[in-house]
Amino acid sequence: MPVIVLVNPQIPPNTGNIARTCAATATPLHLVGPLGFDLSDRALKRAGLDYWPQVDLTLHPDWGTFHAQQRQRGGRTIGFSTSGRCSYTDLTYRPNDWLLFGSETEGLPKQVLADCDETAFIPMDRSIVRSLNLSVSAAVALFEALRQLSS
């Protein structure tokens, strides 16, 4: 099962919506700090509704701590960025992939992108829209991975 990883998320409702998607798909969710909110935030809880108990949630204080644990567990890290190497649909997903998404305002830091095994982008008309909403991006990537892995 792929894993969703949010690195330095800033907007509570986005994280709550992603948590709901993770609960619906039994996908583990990892949050890498620093977070731009407190986990007790009402907007975070409201967006996740009553699904939070079903979320397989792991918190990491920083990128170094997360990256060390991820390397120990194995699997490929795929960083999603507007500057990714290939379209998210061109990848062949594996069950132990880690799908990484950055903060809503900054995306993934350069250090994180450099540490990724692969980088991908979601095609869009960037002359009109700078980027997609974080929860939309995570869902698009996750459901493509699940689609490939179920066939």
Stockholm file with secondary structure:
# STOCKHOLM 1.0

chainA/1-151         MPVIVLVNPQIPPNTGNIARTCAATATPLHLVGPLGFDLSDRALKRAGLDYWPQVDLTLHPDWGTFHAQQRQRGGRTIGFSTSGRCSYTDLTYRPNDWLLFGSETEGLPKQVLADCDETAFIPMDRSIVRSLNLSVSAAVALFEALRQLSS
#=GR chainA/1-151 SS CCEEEEESCCCHHHHHHHHHHHHHHTCCEEEESSCSSCTTCHHHHHHHGGGGGGCCEEEESSHHHHHHHHHHHCCCEEEECTTCSEEGGGSCCCTTCEEEECBTTTBSCHHHHHHCSEEEECCCCTTTCSCCCHHHHHHHHHHHHHHHHHC
#=GC SS_cons         CCEEEEESCCCHHHHHHHHHHHHHHTCCEEEESSCSSCTTCHHHHHHHGGGGGGCCEEEESSHHHHHHHHHHHCCCEEEECTTCSEEGGGSCCCTTCEEEECBTTTBSCHHHHHHCSEEEECCCCTTTCSCCCHHHHHHHHHHHHHHHHHC
//
